[in-house]
Amino acid sequence: MTKTLLKLAVLSPLLAVAQDNGVIAFGTKLVPKTQVVQSQQLAKSLAKPGTAGWQAKGDQRRTYRFPGTETDLPYRVYVPTTWDGKAKLPLVLMLHGAGSNESQYLDQNNKQLLKLAEDHGYLLVSPLGWNPMGAYGTCLRLPAVFGQAETAAQQRATACVQNAQTLERSEQDVINVLEMVLNEYPVDRGSMFLMGHSMGSGGVWYLGAKYAEYWKAIAPMSGPFVEESTYPWDRMRKMPVFMTEGTGATPSLAGSRAMQAWMKSQGFPLEYMEVEADHGRMVALVLPAVFDFFDRQRKK
């Protein structure tokens, strides 16, 4: 038996146990069911029905105190102005790219994301993810895109350990914010969607599988940060995915093409779209198609 096969033989039972409780090898040790309960408890403790701003409409910049710290974290919520205050709302959660924040993607391109949420009738939620480089729980970064197994394994062995607290808090922040919004607004639980760009795309792949019970569909944009051998593909077997990429996004283009080809060969419900743009400029070009994709999934 080779060293590689011996290593896999030793690790595979550990990976099986991890995946049984929802933990993904290239992420945190947080158990998703436990985290959801903790975030729900936090949401209930912070809820203030009847106060100014409760179930408000329009663009809202909010903060909350992250448990166990003295840190107030920002998040952004947009509620369609046409909402009647009673109907259940479909929800989109947006994960920003590295070095950005909860507002940058919402404000860029003449507030394109806010206008799409308004026009399509979605409650839009955008968390910070603890800090601008938090990565939402996954330790995979460039160049660890799909197909780069050795690089991904190296990052899993180093970055996951070295950045453990930051990764945990980033993941917790997303679930905290989501549960706070779910506790406040009447949300259509069968129409919840996850999207993100670059580092946020990696977060979509990671949180999309780890918390798959939340999502009707996901839309990762230009960031195929997935370690093929340890990703829980079984949880994504029926999850509609709209994967987009820019032809000028050289750091991730090859990985996205390889990933979409592999997923299609395995029969996953995947749609793939490329646009003539670089890594940053591709976002504005694909966002309308992303919302159209979400609309199609709601009708199924």
N, C-alpha and C positions, 0 to 999 in steps of 0.2 A: 504494500500500500504506500503510495507517495505521501510526502508531507502534506500536500494540499488536500488530498482525500482524507488523510487522517484528521486534519484540522476540521474539515467539514463534518466528519463523523462525530467528532467531539462536540462541535457547536450546534449541530442540527437539533438535538433534543432541547437545548437551551433556547434556540430560536422558536421552536414549536411552542414551548411554554410561554414565551414572550408574546407570540401572536395569539395564543389562546386568550390572554387577558387584554388584548388590544394594543399592546406595546409594539412599536415598530423599531427594528434594530438600529436604524440610523437617526433615531430621535431620542426623546426623553424617556424616563422610566415612569412617567405619570400614567396611571391606569385611567383610561377614558371614562368609564362609568363612575369612578370615584370623583374624578375632576368635575364632571357634569353636576353631580350632587352638590359638591362644594360650591360651585359657581351659582347654582340655583339658590342655595342658602344665602350666599352673599347678596344676590339680587333681591331676595325678599327682605333682607335686613336693611337695604338701602332704599327700598321703594317708598315713595311719598305720594300716594294717590291724593288727588284733589288740590295739590299745590300748583303754583304757576310753573308751566313748562311740562307738566305731566301729560303725556299723550299729545304733545304739541305737534303742529304740522310745519313743514318747511325745513330750512337748513339750520341745524343746531350743532354748536360746538360745546361739548360736555367734558366733565372730568369726574373721576372717582378715586378714592383712596385705595391703593393696592394693599390687600391684607398683609399684615406683618411687616410693613414698611412705613416710612414717613413720606412716601412718594404719591403725589396726585398724578394720575395718568389721564391724558386727553383721549377722547374719541369723538367721532363725527357721525351724526345721524341725519338723514334726509327723508322726510315723509311727504309724499305727494300732497300738494295743496288742495287737490280735488277729493281727497279722502273724506268720507262723510262722518268719520269718528266712530263707526260701528263695524263696517265691513272688514273681513279678514284680509290682511295685506300679504302679498307675496314678498319675499325678502331676498336681497342680494347682499352678501358680505364680501367686501373688497380688501385684499391684502396688498399693501404697497411694496415697492422694490427697495433694495438696500440703499441706505442713506437718505431715504425719504421719510415721510411721516403720514399721519392719518388724513392730512388735508391736501397734500400736493397733487395727488392724482385727481381729486375731486375739483380742484380749482383750475387745473391746466386745460388748455384748448377751449378757453371761454366757458368753463364749467360744463364741459360736454357730459361728464358722468351724471351730474345733477339733472341736466336736461333730459337725458335718456331715462333716468329713474322717474322723473315727472311724467314724461310722455307715455311710458310703458306702465306706470302705476305701481312701481316697486318701492318698498321701504329699503333704503340703502344704508348700510352700516360699514364704518371704516375705523378699525382699531389701530393704535400705534404699534402694538406688539412688544410692549415694554420699552424698547428703544429702537432707533432707526436701523440697527443691524441685528435685531433679535432673531430673525429667521423662523419665528413661529413654532419652534420646537425641533426642526430638522437641522442637522449639522452639515448637510451637503451643500457645498458652494462650488463655484467654478474652480477647476475644470471638471468637477465630478458630475458630468451630465450622463444621461443614459448611454450605456455602452462602455463607459470608462470604469470598469469594475475595480481595477487596482487602486485608482485614485479615490474612489468612493470608500473602499475598505480602509485606506489610510486615514481619510477624514473621520470615518466612524470610530477608529481606534484612538484618534487624537482630539479632534475638535469636539466630539460628543462628550468627552471626559473633561477637557479643559474649560469648556463653555457651559457646563451642565446647569448652573444656576440661571444664567441668562436665557438659555433655551427653555428651561422650565417656566420661568416667569413670562416669557414671550408667548408660549402656548397657553398658559393660564389666562393671560390678559385677553386673548382672543375669545376664549370660552366665557370668561367673566362678562365681557361686553355683550356678547351674543345673548347670554342668559338674562342680562339686565334688560335688553331690548325686548326679548320674548316675554319677560314678566310684565312689561309695561304696555305693550301694544298687542292687539289681537292679530296674530300672524297665522297665515295658512301654512300649517306644518307640512303639508304635502307640496308646497311650492317654495322651498328654501334652496338657494343657490350660492355657490362659492366660486369666486374668481380672484385672480391675482396676476401680477406681472413680475418677471425676473425672480428676485428672491421670493416675492409673493407667489409666483408660479410654483416654486418649490414647496411653499407652504400649502398651496392648494392640493398638490399631489399627496403631501403628508397628512394634513388635517382632513382631506377628502376621504382618505381610507381609514384613518384612525377614528374619526367621528362620522362614519358613513351614514349612521342613522339619521343625521340631521338633513342630508342633502338630497334633493331631487336630481341634480346634475351639477357638474363642475366645469369651469372654463379656465385652464391654465394658459398663460400667455408668455411665450419666450422664456422658458426655464424648465427643461426636462430633468430636474434634479431627483432622480430615482435610481436606487441601487437595485438592479433587476433581481438579484438572487435573494434579497431579504424583503422585498416589497410584498405586502399581502394582496396579491392579485385577485384572490378569491373574493375579497370584499368588494372589488370593483367590477366583477363580472357583469352585473346588470346596471352599472352606473353610467348614464350617458355623459360623454366627455366631448367638449369642443376645444380642441387644441389649436393654437394659432402661433405663427412665427413670422419673422421678417427675413427676407432673403439676404439682407445685409447684416443680420445678427450673427456674425461669424462665431462668437463664443459658444452659441447654443444651437445653431442651425443644424449641424450634422447630427447632434444628439436628438433633436426633435424629429428629424426625418427618419432616423433609425427607430426611434420609439414608436412613431405612428405606424411604420411599416410592420414592426413586430406585433403591435396590438391588433392591427387589422388582420394579420395572419392568424392570430389567436381567437378571432371572433368577438372582440370587445366592441361595444356600441360607441364607436369613436367617429367624430367628424374632424377633419383637418383642413386648415386654411393657411395659405401663405400670402403675404402681401409684399410689394416692392418697397421695402423700407428697412432702416436699421433697427437696432434693438429698442431704442427709445421711441422713434417716430411710428413704429408699427402699432402702438396702442390706440391712437386716435383713429386709425384706419379700420381696426377690427372691432372696436367697441359696439358700433351699431349691429354688427352681425352677432355678437355675443348676446345682446338683449333679444334679438330675433330668435336665437337658439333657445334661450330660456322660455320665451313665449311659446315656442313649439312644444317644449317639454311639458308645459302646464296643460296643454290641450290633450295630452296623451292619457 
